[in-house]
Every structure is written in structure tokens, then in C-alpha cells.
Amino acid sequence: MKILDLGCGTVKVRGAVGLDNVDIPGVDIVHDLLDFPYPIENKSFENIYLRQVIEHFYLNDFKNILNECFRILVSDGLL
């Protein structure tokens, strides 16, 4: 199962690919969550985690993040 942890920080979900905007241990892809599109292929992850992330963005920005999540999530995936 391919798992993506967006905004993972130093506490990444076990077995996940971590994406964050800082180059710290645990981050696999250094990329700003507001820079679209993410460097990830369409429909390439089965699970996407956004833990402790939502509260850091304005509502419109979060809508754009969700749209990007749906682009990279498989059709029966979990967000």
C-alpha cells in the first residue's frame, strides 16, 4: 500500500512517503503544499494523511490542497 503523509514534519506515518516544505529527517519530498501541482503522479497513492495540517491554511488554500490530494489519490483511496 502506498501511503503519503502531507506535512509530515519529524513524525511521519510509519511506511509513508513524507512531504513537507523543510528538509528534515523523515521528509522524503521537500515541497511547499501551496505549490501546485505536487511532484507526484496522478492516482499514485492509496492513503493520504494530513495530520495537524488543516489549521495552518486559509480555507481557499485548503480547498486547493484537497483538490491536489484527489488528483494523486487512487479512486478508492482514503484521505
N, C-alpha and C positions, 0 to 999 in steps of 0.2 A: 504494500500500500504506500503510495506517495503522499506525504504529508508536508504542508507548507505552514510555517509559523511566521506570520507577518508581525513585525515589530517585536521580535523575539527578545531583544536585549541579551542579557547574560543567562537567562533562564529559559532556554529553548525546550519545546516539547520533545520528549525522547523519540528519536528516529526521524525527526523532521528536518527539512531544509529550512534554515533560518534566514529571513530577510530583514534587514534593519538599515538605518541610514548612517550607522557608525561601524567602523572596523574594529570590533572587539571579539574576544573569544566566543565561539558559538555562532557567530554570524557567517553564513556561507555566501550570501549575496548582499553586497553593500549597495543600497539603492534607496532613494527617497520615496516614501509612499505616495507623495503627491506628484511624482514624475511619471506620467503615463506615456506609453504602456510600460509595464514592468518587463524586464528582460527574461520572460518566461513564455513558453509556447502555449497556444490555446489548448484548453482541455487537457492539461498535463498533471493535475493533482486531484486526488480523491478526497482529501480532507484539507481544509484551511482553517487555521486558528488565528484569531485576533484577540488576544488576551491583554487586558489593560491598555488598549489602543484607542478605542472609540472616543474616550473623553478628551483626547488630545487634538481633535479636529473639529472644525466647524461642520454643521450639518451638510452643507453642499459638498464640502470636500469628502465627507464620509460617504455620501451617495456615489461619488466618483470612485472611491476605493472599493465599494461594494460592486459596482459595475465591472471593475477590473477583476475582482475576485470571481465573478460569474463567468468572465471570459476564460480564466485559467482553470476553472473547476470542471471536472467531468460532469456529464448530465445528471448522474445520480449521486453526485458527491455531497459532502456535508461541509457547511460553513459554520 
